[in-house]
Amino acid sequence: MITKYPEISKLIEVFQKLPLVGPKTAEKIAYFIIQTDDKTINEIIESIKDVKNNLTKCINCFCLTTQNVNPCSICIDKNREPIICVVQEFKDQLLIEESINFSGKYHALEGLINPIEGKTPDKLKIKELIERIKRENIKEIVFAIPSSIDGDITVEYISEKIKKSMDGIILSRIAVGIPAGSELENIDKITLTNAINNRKKIE
């Protein structure tokens, strides 16, 4: 966009760094910021600061936690079952934890295997997962990763890695009701609950 105000151009440029925000949407957000009242702007600024200053990644499961509780409250909860639900990103853990009554733990891979995009196994939190299984005496791994090319490759790779290094670990994957290629955030609570409760064992 051409404008004689470099401040506006810079703001639009910054907003385009957000996911799914193109030039037109970035322009609308920028003009909203300019036109809205100071109270709303300050609330937005303070909320962003709170998130950045108070939240961090858990050193054990790589999901979100607060700065003063690390490892997170789920990881240190001794009442949790020796089951790890493996998710692609921390946002999937939040969705599952808030939607259904899952009593196990979690582990965020921080992506899926995709060599073309530079996402090789060593770039994901796979090594840390294997170490956790041994250290925490985990009995089952549930892959909460919907079916896709990257998802299937990732699940197969980790499953084979676990089978070669450990015995007696149950491997399962959510399946029922989850369309191929779907993101967990686009799935309703009932479908997600059924998918996890009726998970299928990986042989």
TIVO-267491 format. One line per 10 residues: their letters; for each residue y negated, z, x of C-alpha. Coordinates in Angstrom, 3 decimals, decimal comma, padded with zeros to 6 digits, m for minus. Last residue first. Layout:
A	Y/Z/X; ...
//
This chain:
EIKKRNNIAN	052,606/015,690/000,423; 049,129/016,382/m000,949; 049,363/018,701/m003,966; 047,350/017,724/m007,006; 044,505/019,803/m008,426; 044,784/020,851/m012,074; 042,397/023,836/m011,780; 040,031/021,826/m009,600; 039,827/018,727/m011,782; 039,884/020,776/m014,979
TLTIKDINEL	036,833/022,771/m013,872; 035,017/019,611/m012,754; 035,687/017,908/m016,083; 034,481/020,961/m018,003; 031,338/021,351/m015,883; 030,170/017,744/m016,114; 030,365/015,351/m013,184; 027,284/013,715/m011,658; 026,802/016,432/m009,011; 030,389/015,912/m007,858
ESGAPIGVAI	029,602/012,343/m006,772; 031,748/009,590/m008,272; 033,400/006,885/m006,144; 036,612/006,850/m008,132; 036,236/008,629/m011,483; 037,100/012,362/m011,493; 039,116/013,248/m014,599; 042,099/014,702/m012,780; 041,799/014,362/m009,025; 040,997/017,467/m007,052
RSLIIGDMSK	042,971/017,554/m003,835; 045,726/019,746/m002,478; 047,120/020,863/000,868; 049,336/023,946/000,998; 049,581/025,333/004,534; 053,128/026,295/005,479; 053,123/024,958/009,012; 050,206/024,330/011,352; 049,081/021,914/014,089; 050,538/018,591/013,017
KIKESIYEVT	050,178/019,194/009,278; 046,544/020,307/009,711; 045,546/017,160/011,617; 047,396/014,975/009,135; 045,483/016,563/006,252; 042,165/016,235/008,100; 042,631/012,484/008,650; 043,952/011,815/005,145; 041,067/013,701/003,503; 038,498/011,894/005,625
IDGDISSPIA	039,981/008,437/005,067; 040,143/009,039/001,309; 036,536/010,232/001,175; 035,210/007,325/003,222; 036,982/004,749/001,037; 036,178/006,681/m002,140; 038,001/009,325/m004,168; 036,122/012,505/m004,994; 036,047/015,263/m002,349; 036,884/018,778/m003,499
FVIEKINERK	039,710/018,979/m000,950; 041,580/022,211/m001,621; 043,118/023,844/001,457; 045,710/026,547/000,854; 047,154/029,598/002,620; 044,311/030,539/004,986; 045,114/033,130/007,664; 041,420/033,629/008,479; 041,626/032,704/012,165; 044,116/029,859/011,814
IREILEKIKL	042,440/028,161/008,858; 039,033/028,909/010,365; 039,836/027,107/013,618; 040,956/024,013/011,714; 037,725/024,066/009,694; 035,583/024,410/012,828; 037,266/021,350/014,343; 036,519/019,436/011,141; 032,798/020,225/010,921; 031,799/016,566/011,245
KDPTKGEIPN	030,420/014,657/014,250; 033,758/014,884/016,079; 035,436/013,061/013,185; 033,159/010,000/013,624; 030,144/009,533/011,377; 028,299/006,861/013,394; 027,476/004,750/010,343; 030,211/002,232/011,152; 032,514/005,102/012,135; 032,472/006,544/008,570
ILGELAHYKG	034,229/009,904/008,251; 032,530/012,000/005,588; 029,495/014,272/005,783; 028,452/017,832/006,518; 032,070/019,042/006,411; 031,151/021,996/004,203; 033,760/024,765/004,027; 034,312/027,040/001,049; 036,067/030,254/000,013; 038,371/031,110/m002,862
SFNISEEILL	037,800/032,682/m006,279; 036,670/029,632/m008,245; 035,342/030,536/m011,691; 033,412/027,370/m012,501; 029,918/025,902/m012,596; 027,734/027,959/m010,237; 030,265/028,093/m007,395; 031,258/024,441/m007,868; 027,685/023,147/m007,855; 026,599/025,325/m004,938
QDKFEQVVCI	029,603/024,171/m002,922; 028,740/020,541/m003,683; 025,179/021,145/m002,436; 026,630/022,397/000,867; 027,906/018,906/001,680; 031,241/017,064/001,708; 033,337/019,871/000,297; 036,488/021,674/001,442; 037,630/024,476/m000,870; 039,270/027,076/001,318
IPERNKDICI	041,926/029,370/m000,120; 042,798/032,826/001,209; 041,526/034,446/m002,032; 038,113/036,150/m002,082; 038,145/039,925/m002,417; 037,298/040,402/001,262; 033,838/038,874/000,725; 032,563/038,047/004,216; 032,687/034,274/003,753; 031,238/034,474/000,248
SCPNVNQTTL	028,272/036,649/001,301; 027,295/034,215/004,050; 027,979/034,663/007,756; 025,020/035,219/008,132; 023,101/037,407/005,696; 019,531/037,975/006,990; 018,496/034,304/007,155; 019,861/033,607/003,693; 022,905/031,437/003,065; 023,690/027,790/002,489
CFCNICKTLN	027,031/026,173/003,325; 028,116/025,642/006,916; 031,344/027,673/006,431; 031,145/030,053/009,413; 027,623/029,913/010,859; 026,194/029,775/007,331; 023,344/027,281/007,186; 019,798/028,560/006,642; 017,502/029,804/003,892; 014,473/032,094/004,153
NKVDKISEII	011,872/030,134/006,118; 012,608/026,581/004,981; 013,244/027,504/001,343; 010,303/029,898/001,177; 007,973/027,354/002,829; 008,936/024,694/000,284; 008,316/027,130/m002,562; 004,967/028,148/m001,052; 003,780/024,535/m000,831; 004,845/023,707/m004,385
ENITKDDTQI	003,224/026,866/m005,757; 000,061/026,087/m003,781; m000,082/022,607/m005,291; 000,347/024,030/m008,783; m002,475/026,532/m008,271; m004,733/023,906/m006,664; m004,736/021,701/m009,764; m003,190/018,226/m009,923; m005,049/014,981/m009,211; m004,335/014,482/m005,516
IFYAIKEATK	m000,728/015,658/m005,710; m000,072/013,424/m008,732; m001,638/010,526/m006,830; 000,812/011,077/m003,968; 003,765/011,380/m006,335; 002,853/008,083/m008,009; 002,482/006,339/m004,634; 005,845/007,646/m003,448; 007,406/006,284/m006,638; 005,897/002,868/m006,001
PGVLPLKQFV	006,828/002,795/m002,300; 010,466/003,881/m002,789; 011,845/007,381/m003,222; 015,651/007,455/m003,494; 015,950/010,201/m000,854; 012,608/011,492/000,544; 011,161/009,690/003,581; 009,012/007,641/001,215; 007,060/010,832/000,494; 005,752/010,859/004,070
EILKSIEPYK	004,448/007,288/003,911; 002,695/007,970/000,619; 000,990/011,000/002,169; m000,019/008,981/005,249; m001,537/006,229/003,110; m003,415/008,819/001,079; m004,869/010,464/004,186; m005,730/007,020/005,615; m008,188/006,473/002,733; m009,301/002,830/002,668
TIM	m006,082/001,925/000,892; m003,515/m000,860/001,249; 000,000/000,000/000,000
//
